[in-house]
Amino acid sequence: MKHAALLLLLTAAGLAAAEPIGSVDTAFKLVGPDHKIVVDAYDDPKVGGVACYVSRAKTGGIKGALGIAEDKSEAAIACRQVGPIQIGQPLPRQEEVFSERISLVFKRLRIVRIVDPARNTLVYLTYSDRLIDGSPQNSVTAVPVPRETPIPLRK
């Protein structure tokens, strides 16, 4: 019930919610969970038929188990058309579609959608930022939208 309420809240706020897809261990930790690479799926909340898959490092050990570890900034993204593309409302040229905390206070993983109207394409960028100093580590992917479905832009 809690998960459904959180999903409803995130959807109402216009942000996508992460759905865990899988993970692999990268380092054994004697105490606490192992370090791992996790893969999460995010459905674009304003563009039906588009899903993004993000892989990123997740710190284990005692700090990871307590939720106070700082995960690394590296992430990779791949977005794909997974059904008929449906855009119910005009989109801004650039919009954050997902944000998740990856350290206790200061660091966030972000996914931003950028519309490329000249190519009728949705571009998705993932990066992490910090309160003081962000990281230049980033990953980008693009989903071409069929020409018969022009992307409506918010004025």
Stockholm file with secondary structure:
# STOCKHOLM 1.0

chainA/1-155         MKHAALLLLLTAAGLAAAEPIGSVDTAFKLVGPDHKIVVDAYDDPKVGGVACYVSRAKTGGIKGALGIAEDKSEAAIACRQVGPIQIGQPLPRQEEVFSERISLVFKRLRIVRIVDPARNTLVYLTYSDRLIDGSPQNSVTAVPVPRETPIPLRK
#=GR chainA/1-155 SS CHHHHHHHHHHHTTCCCEEEEEEEEEECCSSSCCEEEEEEEEECSSEEEEEEEEEEEECCHHHHHHTCCCCCSCEEEEEEEEEEEEECSCBCSEEEEEEEECSSSSEEEEEEEEEETTTTEEEEEEEEEESSCCCCCEEEEEEECCTTSCCCBCC
#=GC SS_cons         CHHHHHHHHHHHTTCCCEEEEEEEEEECCSSSCCEEEEEEEEECSSEEEEEEEEEEEECCHHHHHHTCCCCCSCEEEEEEEEEEEEECSCBCSEEEEEEEECSSSSEEEEEEEEEETTTTEEEEEEEEEESSCCCCCEEEEEEECCTTSCCCBCC
//
